[in-house]
Structures are given as C-alpha cells and as structure tokens.
C-alpha cells in the first residue's frame, strides 16, 4: 500500500487494509449491501490468563 493512496478507515480512523481489525463482523442484506457492523467489545480482548485467574478467585470452572 502506498502512502499516496492511504485513506483513513471509516470505523477506527487508522490506515490499514480493506478489513478493519476493530470490526468483529459485517452483515449484508440479500442484495449485498452492508447493513450491520459489529465491533469487538473490550471483553473480547481480555487475555486468557486473566480469565483463568478470575475463575480461580471466584471458584468457577
């Protein structure tokens, strides 16, 4: 990708490829139009070790 043609992402504002890394899912209608964009939530990015530690504290398996 050339910096001359760099365009900021409409969802996160950063410059990257066609798919935004902040988007979890895209939804399309029957005609192929984009109708839904689902973003990652903060809890989607929780490190697995933190989840395991929290389960041990709470006594949940």
Buried (B, 14 or more C-beta within 10 A) or exposed (E): EEEEEEEEBEEEEEEBEEEBEBBEEEEEEEEEEEEEBEEEEEEEEEEEEEEEEEEEEEEEE
